[in-house]
Amino acid sequence: MQPSTLKEPDRARFARHISLSEIGIEGQRRLAAASVLVVGAGGLGSPAALYLAAAGVGTIGLVDHDRIDISNLQRQILYTTAEVGAGKAATAASRLAALDPQISVVAHEVRLTASNVAALFSQYDIILDGTDRLAVRYLINDACVLGGKPLVSAAIHRFEGQAMTYVPGKGPCYRCLYPEGSDALVPNCADAGVLGVLPGVMGSLQATEAIKLILGIGEPLLGRLLVYDALSLSFDEFRFQRRLDCAVCGDTPTITRIQSADEDHLSKITELTAQQLAEELKSGREDQLLLVDVREPHEWAAGRLPGSVHIPLGTLPLRSAEIPDTVTPVFICAAGARSMAACRWFAGTGRAAINLAGGVGAWSSVFGAPPPPHDHDH
């Protein structure tokens, strides 16, 4: 790492670190000289970033293009009720800077894509993955392998968390553990639910791993998948090895550059907040938009946006002809994940699509719960 250009670490602030022989003042200087990029300022990124800032990591980057929703506050401890609707990255950066004004916090309010990932990652020493989309996890992993960046990855689901660490040339990568996967097979927090304190445990573990890597102490989670079960309050460990046929870090890799199969498709997708959608509908564009609810029948029966039609996500490939060429569909689900999947599929057919960010939940928080459909609705 490069010598620190920051001020000498505050000996009073970091006294408990300095008193540890494994850290001391020299270790604290190493932390001050280090830079860590946290991808996803949500459930995992919140505790990870807070502890990295508290530890005195000199530069912390935050990548997140989302806005704070009321449903986030159950687990995303960087934010307050008064900040609902604000951008996550900028709000988180302000909170971390308030914790320690001497550190540098950079907000990257962008969606991570194949076109910007290499440039973003090149600015930091270590990458922390706190995302909830499998496709993005693969993108992050591939960029770290190809760019030679250490990666600390974690994931959460209901009451269970997983964590692993990748260091170039020293152990297997995420694709060695999970060669292939699909977002459709991995429910996110909005759909499956998650215990609010669970990401606090896993995000703290990510910060721990990053600090160990910076200091060169302890044994990182190389070739080890750490699994935490909150219900039994137990940790298990599963060892795995580098795959010789791994697509990105194997002996004859097939992934030799950052690429995304749906990169062109993403350019056809627009995301609107509930307020923005309401303004679009009032501006005279109502005839140009078609609200398409992709939730399951029982969700649709509980309430839907006026004027919307019901095409469950699983039936979209068979029923897409019901969406006229003269309109742009606005896909809607409970929280925005399934509707984004619908957007990606629809954009793959060559047409533009709009996603309602935060879904029906976000709409309800602004305008109240939508009414159930009438009996004659189909």
C-alpha positions in Angstrom: 0.0 0.0 0.0 1.1 3.6 -0.6 2.2 5.7 2.4 -0.6 7.6 4.0 -1.2 11.1 2.8 -3.6 11.7 5.7 -2.9 13.2 9.0 -1.2 11.2 11.7 -3.9 8.9 13.3 -5.6 10.4 16.3 -4.0 8.5 19.2 -6.9 9.2 21.5 -9.5 8.1 19.0 -7.7 4.9 18.1 -6.2 4.1 21.6 -7.9 0.7 21.8 -6.4 -0.3 18.4 -3.0 1.1 19.2 -2.9 -0.9 22.4 -3.2 -4.1 20.4 0.3 -5.4 19.6 -1.1 -6.8 16.3 -2.1 -3.2 15.2 -0.2 -0.5 17.1 0.4 2.9 15.6 2.0 1.4 12.5 -1.1 -0.7 11.8 -3.3 2.3 12.4 -1.2 4.2 9.8 -1.8 1.3 7.3 -5.6 1.6 7.9 -5.4 5.3 7.3 -3.5 4.7 4.0 -6.0 2.0 2.8 -9.0 2.4 0.5 -12.1 0.1 0.5 -15.0 0.2 -1.9 -18.4 -1.0 -0.5 -20.7 -2.1 -3.3 -24.3 -1.7 -2.0 -25.0 0.7 0.9 -27.9 -1.5 2.2 -28.2 -4.1 4.9 -24.7 -5.5 4.6 -23.0 -2.3 3.5 -24.4 -0.3 6.4 -22.6 -2.1 9.3 -19.5 -2.8 7.1 -19.0 0.8 6.2 -19.7 2.1 9.7 -17.1 -0.2 11.2 -14.5 0.6 8.5 -15.0 4.3 9.1 -14.8 3.8 12.9 -11.6 1.8 12.4 -10.0 4.7 10.6 -9.8 3.3 7.0 -8.7 6.4 5.2 -10.8 6.2 2.0 -14.2 4.5 1.8 -16.2 4.4 -1.5 -19.9 3.6 -1.6 -21.6 2.4 -4.8 -25.4 2.5 -4.7 -27.9 4.1 -7.0 -31.0 3.4 -4.9 -33.0 5.7 -2.7 -33.9 5.1 0.9 -37.3 3.4 1.4 -39.2 3.0 4.7 -38.8 -0.8 4.4 -35.0 -0.4 4.5 -34.9 1.0 8.0 -35.6 -2.4 9.6 -32.0 -3.4 8.9 -30.1 -0.6 7.1 -28.8 1.2 10.1 -27.0 4.0 8.3 -30.4 5.8 7.7 -33.2 7.5 9.6 -36.9 8.0 9.0 -36.3 11.6 8.1 -34.0 10.5 5.2 -36.6 8.3 3.4 -36.5 9.2 -0.3 -33.0 10.5 -0.2 -30.2 8.8 -2.2 -28.4 6.1 -0.2 -24.8 6.7 -1.3 -24.8 10.4 -0.5 -26.7 10.0 2.7 -24.4 7.2 3.9 -21.3 9.2 2.9 -22.5 12.1 5.1 -23.1 9.8 8.0 -19.6 8.2 7.8 -17.9 11.6 7.4 -19.7 12.8 10.5 -18.3 9.8 12.4 -14.7 10.7 11.5 -14.1 13.9 9.6 -10.5 12.9 8.8 -11.4 10.1 6.5 -12.4 10.5 2.9 -15.8 9.1 1.9 -16.8 9.0 -1.8 -20.4 8.5 -2.9 -20.7 6.7 -6.3 -24.4 7.2 -7.1 -24.4 4.8 -10.1 -25.6 1.4 -11.1 -22.6 -1.0 -11.3 -22.2 -2.3 -14.8 -19.7 -4.0 -17.1 -18.8 -0.6 -18.5 -17.9 1.1 -15.3 -16.8 -1.6 -12.9 -13.1 -1.7 -13.9 -12.6 2.0 -13.6 -14.4 2.1 -10.2 -12.5 -0.9 -8.7 -9.1 0.5 -9.9 -9.4 3.3 -7.4 -9.5 1.0 -4.3 -7.4 -1.6 -2.6 -10.2 -3.9 -1.4 -13.8 -4.5 -2.6 -16.7 -5.5 -0.3 -19.7 -7.0 -2.0 -23.0 -6.2 -0.2 -25.3 -6.6 -3.2 -28.5 -8.7 -3.4 -28.4 -9.6 -7.1 -26.6 -12.7 -8.2 -25.7 -11.3 -11.6 -24.0 -8.4 -9.9 -22.1 -10.7 -7.6 -20.7 -12.5 -10.6 -19.8 -9.2 -12.2 -18.0 -8.1 -9.0 -16.2 -11.4 -8.7 -15.0 -11.4 -12.3 -13.8 -7.8 -12.1 -11.8 -8.6 -8.9 -10.2 -11.7 -10.4 -9.3 -9.9 -13.7 -8.2 -6.7 -11.9 -6.3 -8.4 -9.1 -8.4 -7.0 -6.3 -9.1 -8.8 -3.0 -12.9 -9.3 -2.5 -14.9 -9.9 0.7 -18.3 -11.2 -0.3 -21.4 -11.9 1.9 -25.0 -12.8 1.3 -28.1 -13.1 3.4 -31.4 -15.0 3.2 -34.1 -15.1 5.8 -32.2 -16.3 8.9 -28.9 -17.4 7.3 -25.8 -15.6 6.2 -22.7 -16.6 4.2 -19.3 -15.0 3.8 -16.1 -15.7 1.9 -12.9 -13.9 0.9 -11.0 -14.0 -2.3 -7.3 -12.8 -2.6 -5.7 -13.0 -6.1 -3.4 -16.0 -6.5 -4.1 -17.3 -3.0 -7.4 -19.1 -3.2 -10.6 -19.9 -5.1 -13.1 -17.2 -6.3 -16.9 -17.0 -6.1 -17.3 -18.8 -9.4 -15.3 -21.7 -8.0 -18.0 -22.1 -5.3 -21.0 -21.3 -7.5 -20.1 -21.8 -11.2 -23.4 -20.7 -12.5 -26.6 -19.2 -11.1 -29.7 -17.3 -11.9 -31.3 -14.3 -10.2 -34.7 -16.0 -10.7 -33.6 -18.8 -8.4 -32.4 -16.5 -5.6 -35.2 -14.5 -3.8 -34.1 -11.2 -2.5 -34.9 -9.7 0.9 -38.1 -8.1 -0.4 -39.5 -11.4 -1.6 -38.1 -13.8 1.0 -37.8 -11.6 4.0 -34.8 -11.3 6.3 -34.2 -11.0 10.0 -33.2 -7.4 10.6 -30.1 -8.1 12.7 -28.7 -10.7 10.3 -27.0 -8.3 7.9 -25.5 -6.6 11.0 -23.6 -9.8 11.8 -22.5 -10.5 8.3 -21.6 -6.9 7.5 -19.5 -6.8 10.6 -17.7 -9.9 9.5 -17.0 -8.3 6.1 -15.4 -5.3 7.9 -13.4 -7.7 10.0 -12.0 -9.5 7.0 -11.1 -6.2 5.2 -9.3 -4.9 8.3 -7.4 -8.2 8.6 -6.4 -8.0 4.9 -5.2 -4.4 5.3 -3.1 -5.2 8.4 -1.9 -8.6 7.2 -3.0 -10.3 10.4 -5.0 -13.5 11.1 -6.4 -16.0 8.7 -8.8 -14.7 6.1 -11.7 -16.8 4.7 -9.7 -18.1 1.8 -11.3 -21.3 0.4 -13.7 -21.3 3.3 -17.4 -20.5 3.1 -18.6 -19.3 6.6 -22.3 -20.0 7.2 -24.2 -18.4 10.0 -27.6 -19.6 11.2 -29.3 -17.0 13.4 -32.0 -19.4 14.6 -29.5 -21.8 16.1 -26.9 -19.1 16.7 -24.3 -21.3 15.1 -21.5 -21.0 12.6 -20.5 -23.7 10.1 -17.6 -23.8 7.7 -17.3 -25.4 4.3 -14.0 -25.7 2.6 -13.8 -25.5 -1.2 -10.9 -25.4 -3.7 -10.0 -23.5 -6.8 -11.6 -25.2 -9.8 -9.2 -25.9 -12.6 -12.1 -25.4 -15.0 -13.3 -22.1 -13.4 -14.6 -19.8 -16.1 -12.6 -16.8 -14.7 -9.7 -18.0 -12.5 -9.2 -21.5 -13.9 -6.3 -22.8 -16.0 -8.0 -22.0 -19.3 -10.5 -19.2 -18.4 -13.3 -18.4 -20.9 -14.0 -15.0 -19.2 -11.0 -12.9 -20.1 -12.6 -9.4 -20.0 -15.5 -7.8 -18.2 -18.7 -8.4 -20.1 -22.4 -8.5 -19.5 -24.8 -10.3 -21.7 -27.6 -7.8 -20.9 -25.6 -4.6 -21.0 -27.4 -3.4 -24.2 -30.7 -4.4 -22.6 -30.1 -2.2 -19.6 -30.0 0.9 -21.8 -33.6 0.3 -22.7 -34.7 0.2 -19.0 -35.8 3.3 -17.1 -36.5 3.3 -13.4 -39.1 5.7 -11.9 -40.0 6.4 -8.3 -43.6 6.4 -7.2 -43.7 10.2 -7.3 -42.1 10.3 -10.7 -44.6 7.7 -12.1 -47.5 9.7 -10.7 -46.2 12.8 -12.4 -45.8 11.0 -15.7 -49.4 9.8 -15.5 -50.6 13.3 -14.8 -48.6 14.9 -17.6 -50.6 13.4 -20.4 -48.4 10.4 -21.0 -51.1 8.0 -19.6 -52.0 6.7 -23.0 -48.3 6.0 -23.8 -47.8 3.8 -20.7 -49.3 0.5 -19.6 -49.0 -0.5 -15.9 -48.2 -4.2 -15.8 -48.4 -5.9 -12.4 -46.2 -9.0 -12.4 -47.0 -10.2 -8.8 -48.8 -13.5 -8.0 -52.6 -13.7 -8.0 -53.0 -13.5 -4.2 -50.9 -10.3 -4.2 -52.9 -8.8 -7.0 -56.1 -9.6 -5.2 -54.9 -7.6 -2.1 -54.6 -4.4 -4.0 -53.2 -2.9 -7.3 -52.5 0.4 -8.9 -55.6 1.8 -10.7 -55.5 1.1 -14.4 -52.9 -1.7 -14.2 -53.2 -5.1 -15.9 -52.2 -8.4 -14.3 -49.5 -10.6 -16.0 -47.6 -12.7 -13.4 -43.9 -12.8 -14.0 -43.9 -16.5 -14.9 -46.4 -16.0 -17.7 -44.8 -12.9 -19.2 -43.0 -14.8 -22.1 -46.3 -16.3 -23.1 -48.4 -13.2 -22.7 -46.1 -10.4 -23.8 -48.2 -10.0 -27.0 -50.8 -8.5 -24.7 -48.6 -5.4 -24.4 -49.3 -3.3 -27.5 -46.3 -2.0 -29.5 -47.8 1.5 -29.1 -47.1 1.7 -25.3 -44.2 1.4 -22.9 -44.9 -1.1 -20.1 -44.3 0.0 -16.5 -43.6 -3.2 -14.6 -44.7 -3.4 -11.0 -44.2 -5.9 -8.2 -44.1 -5.8 -4.4 -40.7 -4.1 -4.0 -39.1 -3.7 -7.4 -37.0 -6.9 -7.9 -39.4 -9.1 -9.9 -40.5 -6.1 -12.0 -36.8 -5.4 -12.8 -36.5 -9.0 -13.9 -39.5 -8.4 -16.1 -37.9 -5.3 -17.5 -34.7 -7.2 -18.4 -36.6 -9.9 -20.1 -38.8 -7.4 -22.0 -35.8 -5.3 -23.0 -34.2 -8.5 -24.4 -37.0 -8.5 -27.0 -35.7 -5.1 -28.2 -38.4 -2.9 -26.6 -38.1 -0.2 -23.9 -39.5 -0.9 -20.4 -39.9 1.0 -17.1 -39.5 -0.3 -13.6 -41.4 1.1 -10.6 -38.6 1.5 -8.0 -39.7 0.0 -4.7 -42.9 -1.4 -6.2 -46.3 -1.3 -4.6 -44.6 -0.9 -1.2 -43.0 2.4 -2.3 -46.3 3.6 -3.9 -48.2 2.8 -0.7 -45.7 4.8 1.4 -46.4 7.9 -0.7 -50.0 7.6 -1.8 -51.5 5.0 0.5 -52.4 1.3 -0.1 -53.8 0.7 -3.6 -57.4 -0.7 -3.7 -58.2 -4.3 -4.7 -59.3 -4.9 -8.3 -62.9 -4.9 -9.3 -64.6 -8.2 -10.1 -64.7 -7.3 -13.8 -60.9 -6.8 -13.9 -58.8 -9.5 -15.5 
